[in-house]
Amino acid sequence: MRRSLIWVVLAMVASGWYFRSRLPVDQLDKLFRPHGTPSQATPTALPPPPADRHVIRIASFNIQVFGQRKANKPDVMKILVDIIHRFDLVAIQEIRSANQQLIPDFVDQINADGHQYDFVLGPREGRTQSKEQYAFIFDAASLQVDRQACYSVADPEDLLHRPPLVAPFRVRGVPPDRAFTFTLIDVHTDPDEVDTEIDVLADVYRAVRRASQGEDDLILLGDLNVDDRHLGELAHLPAIRWVISGVPTNTRRTKQFDNILFSGRSTTEFTGRAGIVRLDREFGLSIQDALRVSDHAPIWAEFSVYEQGAGGPVAVLPERTATE
């Protein structure tokens, strides 16, 4: 039986990108609401980068065992760079390297053609010798991050194998009083403890909202290791929505693991567009070659650059639930 106590911590950023210290905040009360609903269609092909800068695209990608061995495969890295270029921000899971130069070197490759991507990298997490890290890689031309407000979730009761990484962002190129601001929660559950961890993540979501000083646009995304029919208490968060429904997100197309969730009541900046990048179709690969990149497909969702009610375009959630 899981306990309800989840601690959220603000972490000071060392060297501009690595988190070290943690400070707890208050416990949150439990809230239960009617079951949420899936929010939109999930096309399989990835459209080209949007020419309309009234929107941004946020993605999630488990780059399966992302370490030096994968970094030494030029054909794989070329595909990974291409994927990052398609999005304004990518939340990455399963960085598994003791070499802390891996992500800086990857971002250098991303920027080799003149792009301006930057990154936030979390601490190495895990109960075993096999540690993992989360990262946010984002286009600094379209987004800015408040590094002093980034943190990892502290877990003194050891309820989560890999405590999530949290970071607040603001859209660039829009007057500050109109710009979409949001907080991301990057997640990778343990498949052996997923039933417990999914419920704990509902408390994490509540705690992050309480610690976010009035920010109402919280987006939880990552590798949940469950499909949208098994979201546990996450599905009972008030007005919760998710963008992937009834569609596999692994490369073999047999399981749904990954999703993007947010409040449909608060995050009306969602344009109703989301999807899955099928590595084999997108890059003309066999399934075996696609698996060299990852056993997960990237997933994404699109949002208006304008904060709701700030005078800019405001998106609405579609009513239909789509299938592949």
Beta strands, then each sheet from edge to edge (+ up, - down):
strand 1: 13-14
strand 2: 18-19
strand 3: 37-38
strand 4: 55-66
strand 5: 89-95
strand 6: 117-121
strand 7: 133-139
strand 8: 143-145
strand 9: 151-152
strand 10: 165-171
strand 11: 181-188
strand 12: 218-223
strand 13: 240-242
strand 14: 258-263
strand 15: 270-276
strand 16: 299-304
sheet 1: 1+ 2-
sheet 2: 3+ 13+ 14- 12+ 11+ 10- 8+
sheet 3: 3+ 13+ 14- 12+ 11+ 10- 9+
sheet 4: 6+ 7- 5+ 4+ 16- 15+
end
